[in-house]
Amino acid sequence: MTEISIDRDVMVSLFTKLESRGDQLRSAISAAPPAADAGEASAELGVIVVAINELAEKVQIAVKALTEVGLDVADDLLAGDEHAADVFTRMEGLSFS
């Protein structure tokens, strides 16, 4: 039987790194100049910069939600681990055919 283990501290570390990358993305995009002289393409470049900013905000929202849900799932799994193990232990050897 395959064994799955969950370490909440490792999950927190991974999600913290993910959030940090999201923060770095936002900082990098915020540091970009709001306007650039691109000649005739200046207006189009401005539209692209605005679109990138909006997408970066959505990424941060998604990362925050993923972090919260992921940690909630880990907590639920860790809290119910003994119960789940008991269910599977009782199922061993049963035939469903």
C-alpha positions in Angstrom: 0.0 0.0 0.0 1.2 3.5 -0.8 1.8 5.7 2.2 1.2 9.5 2.0 2.5 11.8 4.7 1.8 15.5 5.2 4.0 17.8 7.1 2.3 21.1 7.9 5.6 22.9 8.4 6.8 21.9 5.0 3.5 23.0 3.5 3.7 26.4 5.3 7.2 26.8 3.9 6.1 26.0 0.4 3.2 28.4 0.5 5.3 31.1 2.1 7.7 30.8 -0.8 4.8 31.0 -3.2 3.5 34.1 -1.5 6.9 35.6 -1.6 7.2 35.0 -5.3 3.8 36.7 -5.8 5.0 39.7 -3.7 8.2 39.9 -5.8 6.1 39.8 -9.0 4.0 42.7 -7.7 7.0 44.7 -6.6 8.7 44.2 -10.0 5.6 45.3 -11.9 5.0 48.3 -9.5 8.6 49.4 -10.2 7.9 49.6 -13.9 7.5 53.2 -15.2 3.8 54.1 -15.7 4.5 55.5 -19.1 7.3 55.0 -21.6 8.2 56.8 -24.8 7.7 54.2 -27.4 6.9 56.6 -30.1 3.7 55.7 -32.0 3.3 52.6 -29.8 3.2 54.5 -26.5 -0.5 54.1 -26.1 -0.4 50.4 -26.9 2.5 49.9 -24.5 0.5 51.6 -21.8 -2.4 49.2 -22.4 -0.1 46.3 -22.0 1.4 47.6 -18.8 -2.1 48.1 -17.3 -3.1 44.5 -18.4 0.1 43.1 -16.8 -0.7 45.0 -13.5 -4.2 43.6 -13.5 -3.0 40.1 -14.1 -0.4 40.4 -11.3 -3.1 41.5 -8.9 -5.2 38.4 -9.9 -2.1 36.2 -9.4 -1.7 37.6 -5.9 -5.4 37.0 -5.1 -5.1 33.4 -6.4 -1.9 32.7 -4.5 -3.5 34.0 -1.2 -6.6 31.8 -1.8 -4.5 28.8 -2.7 -2.4 29.3 0.5 -5.5 29.5 2.7 -7.2 26.5 1.1 -4.1 24.4 1.1 -3.4 25.0 4.7 -7.0 24.3 5.6 -6.9 21.0 3.7 -3.6 20.1 5.4 -5.1 20.9 8.9 -8.2 18.8 8.1 -6.2 15.9 6.8 -3.8 16.0 9.8 -6.7 16.3 12.3 -8.6 13.4 10.7 -5.5 11.3 9.9 -6.2 8.7 12.6 -9.8 8.4 11.6 -8.9 8.0 7.9 -6.3 5.4 8.7 -8.8 3.4 10.7 -11.3 3.5 7.8 -8.7 2.1 5.4 -7.4 -0.4 7.9 -10.9 -1.8 8.3 -11.2 -1.9 4.5 -8.1 -4.0 3.9 -8.9 -7.5 2.7 -12.5 -6.6 1.7 -13.6 -7.6 -1.7 -15.9 -5.3 -3.6 -16.5 -7.6 -6.6 
